[in-house]
Amino acid sequence: MTTLIEADHILLGFAKDGAPELVEGGALLIENGVVREIGEIGTLRRSHPGAARIGGRGRVVIPGLVNAHHHVGLTPLQLGSPDHALELWFASRLALRDVPPRLDTLYSAFEMVASGVTTVQHLHSRAPGGPEAVLATAGQVIDAYREIGMRASYSFALRDQNRLVYEADEAFLERLPSDLRPAMAAYFQRFAMPLKEQVEVFHALRRRYARQERIEIQIAPSNLHWLSDAALASAAEMASETGAPLHIHLLETPYQRAYARKRTGGSALDHIHRFGLTGPGVTLGHGVWMTEADIELCAHTGTRICHNCSSNFRLKSGIAPLNRFTAKGIPVALGIDEAGINDDRDMLQEMRLALHVHREPGIDSPYPKPAEILRMATEHGAGTTPFAERIGHLREGAAADLVLLDWDRLTYPYQSPDLALTDILVHRARRDCVMAVMVAGEVIYEDGKFNRLDRPQTLNEIAERMGQPLTAQEVERRTLSAQVLPHVCKFYAGYLDEPFGPPHTSPNASA
């Protein structure tokens, strides 16, 4: 099928210096899911008279947005876990209800697409059972993305130790009263798949989804505290064997920074660097508590960072030093993580939050420009995935993943034309301005409706499922969560007593 995407303004992408590359009064010729030609509307209409036409006057086209760090559908808050500091939140989340993976995935996929997200980096943190059970769950998640038509990079996170607090499971069990140990041990056992089998799951997924246009599989070693050195070595070996990129949570909280010092005597980033887990194929999720030396190492190795602004606020993690990242030329992507500041997955809102959080005080102080934020949500997000240069821009040869915006609605009742288009877009675009979302040349969302699925029907399914009484297992986990939380609090009491070094190494010294 041949389609012309027509608009008053088309953002093709960004030049090497970060300048937006715009086409005024232009059109994109889409064939077989790829941008084949870019030109003036009239010229392309004449040379392709039989092409279908989408858009027109009053429309703006941008590359599809990339949510570069995502985990779940229904949010932890919806399922009963309030926002705690991250380390306590793990214990609180023991009480979460079970949600069918397909419905859970579609719930957040609807929200993402409606805000212009065409690609998601799905980091599957945990799934109980052995390889067959995990592969079945992964298949349900991936199939849900295929159902709605999104592009997804899926990974099942490697994790082989410290499943609740930052010490061995056996050691933590010894801290608990004897009557709590059996239930906690049983919970640990549900997620105790041997490392070798976790590696086999990765390779099985790559075989199953090889050569699929919209699905890729990558590697997600969870975080330093969740990974033994053997697991770090396995992740590096997997990357070397397959060329798949990696996405690892790192230095999200001050407790994680303290853990790294206790375990390695130095920096978490230095430690994973020794295993070859840095470079352009590696993305660090969060990076809030990085030192200047860590930032220099990222810049020197070309390692990427994914900034999760809402999550950092909600879980008391701190403010990532975004301006220092970008000053060093580090490619930074944008992710919404478990949920955004409004407890949903609205990438347009997330861009605005990141734009405004990092405006440091002072006339000459650094701050991100709107074009930089939009680049984070497109090109740099794409770079964290196996899709890489196929997405995140709309130049000839790129995948036809794009968002069509109603510029008249976005600017109504007035907007001075003196400001840059990217400034206006990042400040003012809302979900009701998204007129159409295209992935691989297919319109999957148009005029508030999903072309492949009935959203109200799916939400009704979720409501019916979650309206059922709690299962016996859910009741047990809820009880266990309430009982174990005080012991988790006790474990972290005094954990940060070790000094962090000179004040200038604090990431909050420069937001």
N, C-alpha and C positions, 0 to 999 in steps of 0.2 A: 504494500500500500504506500502511496505517495501522498504526503501531507505538507501543506505550507502553514507555518506558524508565523502570523503577521502581528506586528506591534509597533507602537510609536517609538519604543526604546527596547533594545535587546542587550542585556549584559552577557557578553561572550565569556568573560573571565577576567583575569588580572594579569598585567604585565609583570615582568621579573621584579620591577621596582614597587609593585603593589598597586599601580594605577589601574583603575577600572578600564576595561576595553569595551566600549559601547558602540552599537550600531543604531543610528536614528532612522526611523521610517523604513525599517528593513524587514526581512523575512528569512526564515530558516526552511530549507527543503529537507524533509525527513523521509528517508527510504529505508525499509527493513530495519527500523529501530535505531538508525544512525543519522547524524547530521551530515548531509551530502554536499550542501551548497548554502552559502550565505550571500544575500544580495538585496538590492532594492526591490520593494514589493512589486511594482509594476513590471519590472524586468523578469522576475521569477514567475509571475502570473502568465506572462506571454509565452515563456519558454516551457511552462508546464500547465497547460490549460485544463487538463483533466484532474489536477491535484485537488484533494479536499482542502478546505481552508478553515483555519481556527484562529481566533483572535481578531485583530483589526484595530481601528481607532480607539484610543483611550485604554489601551492595554500595554503592559510591560512584561517582558519575559526575562527570567533569571534562571541560572542553573539550579537543578534540584538541590535541596538542602540535605546535609548529611548529619544525622545524629550519631556521633562517633563514640558514644559510650552509653549503653542501655542494658537493662537487666530484666525487668518484669512488666506485666500488664497492670492488673489492679495494684494500687500502691500499698505499701506497708501500712500507711495511715488508714486506708479504706479497710484493711484486713485486721486492724486492731492494734497496731504497733505505733505509738506516738514517736515523734522525733526525739531521740536521745543523742548524746554523744555517741559516735560510731561504735565504740567498744561495748557500750551497754546495749546498743541497738541490736547487736547480734543476739544477745540473750532475749531481748524483748520479742524478736522475730521468731523465736521458737513457737510462739503462740499463733502464728499466722495460719489461716485456714487454707485448705487445699483447693486450688482452682484448676479445672481442666486446662491443660497447656494450650490447646487450640483457642479456647475462649479467652484465656488470659492474654495470649499474644495478640489476638485481634483487637482487644480492648484498647491497648496502647497504640497499635498500628493505625486505628481509625484516627486517634488524636494526632499522631505524627503526620500522616498524609494530609489531613485537613489544615495543617500549618505549613505545608510545603516540603515536608521531608520525603525524599524519594529513596534514600538509602539509610539503613540502620546497621550499626555495629552491635550485634546481639551477643553479650557476654553472659553465657549461661552459668551462673555461679554454682548451682548445686542441683543435683537430682539424685534421689535415693536409688539403691539397688545396684546390681551388677551391670556388666556391659550391655546385655540385651535390653534391660530396662532403661538404661540411659540412652541407648540408641533409639529406642521407641519414643521416649520423651522428646529427644532432639528432633526426630522426624515430625512429630506433631507441631513443634514450634516452627520448623522450617516450612512445613506444608501450609501453615497459616499465613506466612508471608507470601508464599506462592499464590494462595487463594486471593489475597487482596491485590496482588500485583506488585508489591514492593520489591526493591533490590535489598538483599540482606547478606551481610557477612556474619556467619555464625561461628561461635567457638564454645566448646565445653571446657570450663576452667580447670586447669591442673591444680590439685590441692592434696597434700599428703601428710599434713601435720597441723597441730594447734587449732582444732576445729571450732573452739569457742573463745578461748583467751590466748594470750601470747605466751603460752607454755604448752608442753606436751599434754595430750589428753589424759594420759595416765597420772601425771602429776596433779592436774586439776581435780581429777576424781578423788585423789587422796585428800584434798582440801575440803571436800564435801562431807556432810554428815552421812553416816552409813546408810540411812534410809533413802537418801537421794541418789546414791551411786548406781543402783541397777537401772533406773530410768534414764539417767544421763549416759551411762555406758551403752545402753540400747540405742539411744539417739545417735551417738558417735558411730556405732556399728552400721547404721543405715547408710552412712556416707564414707565407708572405709574401703572403697575400691582400691586395690593395689595400684601402684604407680604404673607398672607395666601394662595393666589393663586400661588405664586412662590413656596411655599413649596409643594403644590399639584402637580405642574409640576414635581418636583423631584421624588415624589412617583409614578406618572404616568409613567415616563420614566423607573424607576426601574422595574415596573411591565411589561412594554412592552418589555424590553430587558433582562429579567431574563433568566439565563441558556444559554446565547449565548457565544460561545467560545471566540470570538474576540472583544466583546463589553462589557464594564462595565460602570456604571453610578456612579459618585461620587459627592461630595458637594463642591461648590466653593463660599463661602462668599467673596464678591469682595475685600473689603479693609475697614479699619476702618472708613474712612471718608464717604464711601458710605453706611454704615450700622448703623442703630439705635441699641441701646442696645437690643431692642426686636428682631431685626434680628440676632444679635449675639447669643441670647438665643435660637432662632429657629434653627440656624445652629448646636449648641451643642445638641439640642434635636434630630435633624435628625440623627446625628452621633450616638447618644446613642441608638436610636431605631433600626437602620439598620446596624451599624458597618461599614458604608461606610467611607473612609478616606476623609479628607478635604484639599483643596489647597486655601490659601488666600494670595492675594498680601499684602505686609506690608513693610512700611519704605523704599519705593523705592526712594523717593526724600527728600531733606531737608524740603520741604514744608509739606510733610506728617508727618515728625517728629514734626514740629512746630504745626501742626493741633492737633496732639495727646496731646501735652502739653496744648494747649488752651482748649481742650475738657475735658481732664482727670486730668490735673495737673501733669502728669508723662509720662510714656512710653506706646506706643501703645501695645507692647507685654505684659506688665504687665496687661493692661486693658483686652485684650482678654483672658489672662490666668485666670482671675477671672471667666470667663464663661466656663472654661474647654477646651478652644481652644488651647491647647498645648499638646504635647505628640507624640509618634511614628506614630500616625495616622494623624498628622497634618503637612503640608508642608507650609513654608513661601516663597512666591515668592519674590525674590529680596533681601530683608534684607540689603540693602546698608547702611542705616543710623542707624544700631544697635549699642548700647553702649556696653561696657564690661559687664555690668549687664545683658543686653539682651542676650548676647552670653552665659553667664553663665546659664541663665534660660533655654535657648535652650538645652544646654548640659545636664543640670540636669534633664530635662523632656523628653529628647530623641526626641525633635522636629526636623523635617527635614527642610532643606533649598534648594530652587532651585535657582541656579545662572544663571542669564540671561546677560551674558557679553556684547554681541553686543548691546542689547537694552539699557543697562546702558550707553554705550558710545553715542549712537545715540540720546538719549533723555536727555542728560546732567545730568544724575542722579547721577553719581559718580562711584567710584570703590568699589565694595563690598570687605569686609575684609576676603577674602577666606582663607588666611593662618591662620587667627585666628579661623575661623570656624573649619578647619581641625585639628588644634592643640588641640582643645577641644574635638575632636572625634565626631563632629556633622556630620551626613550623608548629603552630599551635592550632589544634582542632577544637571543636566545641561539642560537648555532650550534655545530655539532660540527666543521665544516671537513673536512679530509681524513679524520680519524679521532679518536676520543676517547682518553682516557688509557689505556683498556684495549685500544686498537687495534680498536675497534668503533664502532657508532653507537647508543649507549644514552643516550637523552635523560634518563632518570631519573638515571643516574649523572652526566651532565653538570650537571644542576641541583645535585646535592649538591656537586660539585667547586666550582662557582661560589659556592655558599652559604658554603663553608668557607674558600676561598682569601682572601676579602676581609674577614675578621674581624681588623681592625687591633688591635694591642696597646693595652691601656688600658681601664679600667672604663667610661669615658664615650666611648670612641672609636667612630667610625661602623662599621656593618656592615650587610649586606643581611639583611632579614627573609625567612623562607621564602615568605611570600605574594608578596614582590617578585620572588623568583626564579621562582615559578610564573607570575606575570604576564608576566615576560620570555619564558617559554617558550610562552605562549598569545597573549594580546592584543597584546603589543608585537611578537612575531614576526609575527603576522598583519598588523600595520601596515606591515611592510617589503615586503609582496607586493601584487600587483594585486587579490587577494581582499579585502584590507582588512577592513572591518567585517562582511563576510559570515561570517567565521570568527573563532576565538579567544575566543568566548563562546557561551552557550547561551540567550540571551534569545529571546523570540518574534520570528520572522522570520529568525533566523540559520540558516546551513547546519547540518544535523545531523551535524557532525563531532565525535565524542566518544569517550571512553575509559571503559570500565566496569571498575572495580577490585574485587578481592575484599578487603574491609576486614578480614574475619576472618583471612585469611592474612597480610595486611600487619601486623596488630597481634599476632599469636600469638607467644608464649603469654599475653602481657599487655601492655597499654598504658594508662597512666593517662588517663582521659577529661578531666582538668583542662587539658590542653594543647589549643591550637587545632588544628582538623582540618588546615589547611594546613601547620602545623609538623610534624605527624606524617607527613603524606603526603610532603613533600619530603625529610624525613630517612630514611624507612623504605621507601618504595615501591620494588619491584624488578620486573624483567620477569615473574617468575612470579606476580605479583599482577595482571597485566593479563589480564582474563578475556575482553574483547571490545573491538574497535576498529571504529568506524562512520565511514564517510565518505559524505556526501551521502545519509544515510539507509540506506546499505547496510552490513551487517556484512561486513567484508573479512577479519577475523581473529577467531577464537573458540576458546577452550580450547586454545591452543597451535598451532592449525592455520590455514592460509590458505585461504580459501574459493574463491579463483579459481585458485590455482596449487599445484603439488606442490613444496614447498620441497626435500625430500630429492632429488627427481629433478633439480631445477635445480642444486643443489650438485654432484650427480654429473656433470652436464654440464660444469660449471666445472672439476671435478677432471680429467675426461677431456681437456678442451681444454688445460689448463695442464700436463698430464702429457706433452704432445707435446714433442719436442726443439725447441730454439730455432731460429727461422728465421734465414736468412742476414742479414736486416736487423736482427734483434734482437742477433745476435752483433756486428755492426758498431757498433751503438749502445752496447752494453756496453763495447766496446773504446774507443770515442770518449769515453765518460764517464770512464773511468779515466785516459785520456791528458789530457783537458782540465781535470780537477778541480784539479791543481796550479796551472794558469794562472789559474783563477778565484780560488783562494786568494791568489795573488800580486796580482791586481787589487785586492782589498779590503785588502791590507796598508797600514796608515796611513790608510785611508779616513775613519776617525773622529777624526783628529788635530785637525780644526777644533773648537774648544770649543763646547759646547752652551748656554752662557749660565749664569745663576745657578742654584745647586743646586735652588732651589725649583721650577724649571720641569720637573724630572725627574718623569715619571709614577710612578716607583717611590717617590717621597717619601710617597705616600699611596695605598695599594692599594685 
